[in-house]
Each structure stands twice: as C-alpha cells, then as structure tokens.
Amino acid sequence: MEGIDLYNGDQFPHLLTNIKLSKTELVGEDYVLIFFFTVPFGVAKIVLSYMKKLKKKRNQEQNQNTSN
C-alpha cells in the first residue's frame, strides 16, 4: 500500500510514520549468535594484518640481503 501512495505523490516523511518498527528483545541465544558471527571475523582480520606485516618485513630483509 505504501508503495502505491508513494507512486501517487505522497511525501516520504509521511511514509515513515506509517512504518511500525517492532521492538525485539535479545535473549542469550541471540548474543551467542552475534558473538559467533562477529568475533571470528575480527580475529581473522587481526591475524591477516599481522601476517601481512610479517611478510612485508621478511621481504624487506630479503631485499637487503640480495642488495648487499
């Protein structure tokens, strides 16, 4: 219905008042899911950045050894 109103020229802020947002409460299971979907990616990002720095350092050392 709201799409039809928008098509007929209704104003956008008026449409926002018609949207009813549901308030959900997070329970323990939700926190566990959030933990498992966010923490591993954060840890992986840290590990990848560490490995990238380590590789860059190793390449610099090899370049210095070959130039000497």
C-alpha positions as CSV (number, residue, x, y, z in Angstrom):
1,M,0.0,0.0,0.0
2,E,2.8,2.4,0.9
3,G,4.4,1.9,-2.5
4,I,1.1,2.9,-4.2
5,D,0.9,6.0,-2.0
6,L,4.4,7.0,-2.9
7,Y,3.7,6.4,-6.6
8,N,0.7,8.7,-6.3
9,G,2.8,11.5,-5.0
10,D,2.7,11.1,-1.2
11,Q,5.5,12.6,0.7
12,F,8.3,10.4,2.0
13,P,8.4,11.6,5.7
14,H,4.7,10.8,5.9
15,L,5.5,7.2,4.8
16,L,8.0,6.9,7.6
17,T,5.3,7.5,10.2
18,N,3.3,4.6,8.7
19,I,6.1,2.1,9.3
20,K,5.8,0.3,12.6
21,L,9.1,-0.9,13.9
22,S,8.9,-4.0,16.0
23,K,10.9,-3.9,19.3
24,T,12.7,-7.1,19.8
25,E,14.5,-8.2,22.9
26,L,17.7,-10.1,22.6
27,V,18.0,-13.3,24.6
28,G,21.1,-15.3,25.4
29,E,20.9,-17.3,22.2
30,D,20.9,-14.1,20.2
31,Y,24.0,-12.9,21.9
32,V,25.7,-16.2,21.2
33,L,24.9,-16.0,17.5
34,I,26.1,-12.4,17.4
35,F,29.3,-13.4,19.1
36,F,29.9,-16.3,16.7
37,F,29.3,-14.1,13.6
38,T,31.4,-11.2,14.7
39,V,34.3,-12.3,16.8
40,P,35.8,-14.8,14.4
41,F,35.9,-12.2,11.6
42,G,37.6,-9.7,13.9
43,V,40.2,-12.2,15.0
44,A,40.8,-13.2,11.3
45,K,41.3,-9.6,10.4
46,I,43.9,-9.1,13.1
47,V,45.7,-12.3,12.1
48,L,45.7,-11.4,8.5
49,S,47.1,-7.9,9.2
50,Y,49.8,-9.4,11.4
51,M,50.7,-11.9,8.6
52,K,50.8,-9.1,6.1
53,K,53.2,-7.1,8.2
54,L,55.3,-10.2,8.8
55,K,55.5,-10.9,5.1
56,K,56.4,-7.3,4.3
57,K,59.2,-7.3,6.9
58,R,60.5,-10.6,5.5
59,N,60.5,-9.2,2.0
60,Q,62.4,-6.1,3.1
61,E,65.0,-8.3,4.8
62,Q,65.4,-10.4,1.7
63,N,65.8,-7.3,-0.5
64,Q,68.5,-6.0,1.9
65,N,70.4,-9.3,1.8
66,T,70.3,-9.5,-2.0
67,S,71.4,-5.9,-2.5
68,N,74.5,-6.5,-0.2
